[in-house]
């Protein structure tokens, strides 16, 4: 497991959270694959939404790279700081690149990775715009997480407890639907490109191997190694399930 965590750290080391891309170079990076599934991480570096600076969602790019290299799926992720928000803005070069990938390589599913803080008391939030972006068997999404040790929950159950547990996975939490409001990538892919799409929010505890103090983040942070391992296990199984089921 230590080798896996080290590998994630090395992959994340390729992401320049606060640095703008060199002149003439895009802020995002694309990795081509062999199976028609695209992993996206549009908030992997610093970005700006409606003139408000937004922190990077650490290790989402590392996870995207890991899945692409292990499974042969495609990947696109923000590698440098962006003056815009690739996920929120109605138009972006990042979305244009996704459209090119979907059209050129017949991508069937886009899994859009995001990071959320631990205070939401869940580990994983899957968003399908209440079924609109993934109108098929939801067990296909939830079973890989259940088999990895995550516990399916719902909003009613979540509202009765105050404790935080990264093992919880929830589908279409009102805060993490994937795009009932806003021009999200999940909405763009499903409505404009006609492919399936799922927004996947991962809590800090199950994606960040280690974060050193930086501007705006003045403490050391280590995620839960077991949680990170199970997250990779679940996402790996999810990609394999989607590839097999949607052939």
N, C-alpha and C positions, 0 to 999 in steps of 0.2 A: 504493500500500500504506500509505503514511503516513496518508492520510485514513481508512483502515479502522482502523488502530491508534488514531488519535485518537478516532474514533467509539466504539470499545470503551471507551476511557478515560472518555469523557463518559457513556456508559451506566452504567459502574461507579460513576461519581460520584453516581448516584442511590441507591446502596446504602449504608446506614448500618450498617457492620459491627458496631459496639459499642454502638449507641444503641437503647434500647427504643422501641417504637412509641408515638406519642401516645395518650392515653387514648381508648378507643373505637375505635381503628384496629387492624386486623389486622397481624401482623408480616410477612405475605406480600402480594404483589401479583399480580393476574391480568391478563393481556392476552388479549383474545378474538381469534380468528382466523377463517379461512374454510376451512381444510383440516383433516381430522380427525386431526391429530397434535399432541400436547402435549409441550412441552419443560419439564422441571422442574429447578429448582436449589434443593433444600431446605437446603443448607448454605452458601448464599451469604453469610450473616452469622453472627456468633457464636451458638453454641447450646450446650445443656447436655445431656449424656448420662449418665444414672445419677449425677447430682450432680457430674459432672466437666465443667469448661469445655472447650469445643472451639473452636479457631480457625476463622475464616471460610475458605471455599474460594474465594479471590479470582477474580473475572472469570467465574465460572460464571453469575452472573446477567446479566452483560453479554452473554455468548454467547447465553443464552436469549433475551434481548431482541432481539439482532441477528437471530437466525434467525426469530423471530416477525415482526419488521418487514419483513424481506427476502422471506420466503416465505409469509407468511399463516398460519403455524401458531399454535396457542395456546401460551401461556407462563404458568407460575406459578413464582415465585421468592421466597425469603426476602429481604425488603428491610430489615428491622430485626432486631436481636438477639432471639433467642428463649430463654425460660427452659426450654424443652424441646428435644427433638431430633425435628424433623418426619419424619425418615427412619427413625429407630430405634424410637421409641415405638410401641406397638401401636395406640394411638389418638391422633389429633392433629387439630386444626382444619385443618391443611394437608392431611392425608389426606382429611378430609371434603370439602374444597374440590375435590380431585382427583376424588372420587367424583361430586360434583355435575357437574363438567365432563364427565366420561366419559358419565354418564347423559343429561345435557341436550343435549350436542352430538355424541353418537355418536362419541366419540374412539376410534380404532382402535389407536393406538400411543402409548405414553408413553416418551419418551427422558429418562432421569433423569441429569442431569449432576452430576459430582462432581470434586473436585480431589485429586490425590495428589502426593506429593513426588517429586523426581527420583531419589532413591536406589533406586527400584524398577527402574531401568535400562530402562524402557519409556516410550513416550510416551502410548499409548492402551491401556486395558484395557476390553474389552467384556464385560459379564456378562449371561448369559441363564439363570442358575441351571442351568447345564449343559443348556440346551436347553428347560427347562420353561416359561420365560416368553416364549420366541420359538421355537416348534416348527415352524420353516419353514426354507427354504434359507439357510444361514449366509452364503453368498456375497453375499446381499443386504446383509449388514452389513459384510463385509470388503472387497468390491470397491470401494466408494467411497473407502476409505482407501488401498487399493493404487493406484488410479488417481491419487490425489493425491500419491503418492510414499512412502507408508508401507510398511514391510516386515513382512509377516505372520511371526510367530515362535511358538514353543511353549515350554513350560516346560523341556523337555529341552535345547533349544538355548540358552535363557536361562541355564540353570545351568552351562553350559560357558564362559561369558564373564563377566568382571568389569567390562567397560566399560559406560557408560551411553549410550544412543542414543535420542533422542526420536522417531526415525523408526520405532521398533518398535511394532507393534500386536499384541495377543494377545487371544484369545477364552477366557473362563472361566479366567483365572488363579485358583489356589486362594484367593488373598487377595481377589480381586475378581470373585466369581461373580454378584453381584447379590442374593444372599439365601438361600443354602442354610441359613444360620443367621440368626436375627434377623427382625424385622418390617419389612423394607425396603419402600420404595415399589414397587420392581420386583416383589417378591413379592405385595404387597397388590393391585396392579393386575392381575396375572395370575391370582391365585387367588381374590380376592374380587370383582373387577370384570369378569373375563373378557376383558380387552383384552390385546394384546401389550405387552411392556415390555422395555426394555434399559437396564441401568445402564452409563453411559459415564464412565470415570475418565480425566481428562486431567492429565498431568504439569505441574508449575509452568512449565516452559520453554515450553510451547506454549499457554498460556492467559493468563499474567500479562504484560500490557504493561509495567507499572511498578508497583512497590510501595515506598513510602517507609517509613522507620523509624517504628514505633509500639510501643506496649507489647507486649512479647513478641516483637518483630521488630526488632532493633536495627541493621539495615543496609539499604542500597538494593538493590533487585533489579530487573533487567530480563530479561524473557523473550527468547526467540529470535524476532525478527520473521518470519523465513521459516517457522519452525515454527507460529507463530500463524496466518499466512496459509494454510498448508496445512491446518491444523485446521479453519478456517472453510470452506475449499474442500471438504474431505471431509464435514463435517457437512451442508453445503448439499446436496451430492450425495446423501447418505444420506436426507435428508428427501424430496428429489425422487423418489428410487428407491422409497421406501416408499409415498409418495403414489400413484405410478403403478402399482406392483405390487399394492397392496391395495385398489384402488378396487372 
